Structures are given as structure tokens and as C-alpha cells.
């Protein structure tokens, strides 16, 4: 059986040698471009590539240019509002940290300085 496989996996006979290019009148695209092997090289396992699919929803309703501009402007406004909200949250946390630090400093201060 191994001999049969070996025969099958041998490169195809190149009966059309390089001299064929000088003696054959067929166009170069029709001629053999080298030896071909039917079997893959040993230890060549098929490579599986995972298939990643991006699923997006698309509204198929036609939109006018004005509607597209409005939607883009609205998205930009929402993004700016989110940024403003994040800044307000950071300022609130800083203020709380300052109040907590001041309270801790007051608690650790000597009692004579409070009077």
C-alpha cells in the first residue's frame, strides 16, 4: 500500500521539458508551468481558521441627506454629553476626596489647636 501511495505522490512526469518551449507552438498559458504533486507534504495538517462574524443591524429604511446629518449631529452631541458627565463625575470624586482628607486631618490634629 505504501508503494502505491508513493507512486501516487510522485511528481507528475515532466514529459514537456524546457526544450518544449522552443518546439511547441501552444501559447505559454496553455503549457505546463512545472511539476505538480497530488499529495500534500507529510506532516502537513489542514489549518483551521476560526470564522469570526460581525453582526450589525442595518435599518433598511431609506434616509435623506438631512436625516443622516441630523443623526450624525445627534450622535456627536450624545458623545459630548457623555464626556461632560465623565468630567463631572471626576470632579465630584475629587471634591469627596478633599473633604475626606480634610476630615481626616481634623481628626488627627491635636485638640489644643481646635480651640
C-alpha angles and dihedrals in degrees: 000000000000090000090054091050090047090052091048093048096048114110114266113266109266097218086158100073127182089276086067089075090064098042104035120084098200117112115264092250091062095050126090112271096206140303121327128210120204097200126063117241115274117274090022103136119191111261117231117208115198113237115234117195125193112210116202130169116232123196105224095198110115114249129205122229090254091054091050091049090048092050092049091048091048091051090050091050091050091050091050091048090052090051091050090050091051091051091049090050092051091049091049091051091048091050091050090049091051092049091048091048091049091049091049091049091051091049092051095044118105114263093236093065091055093064 
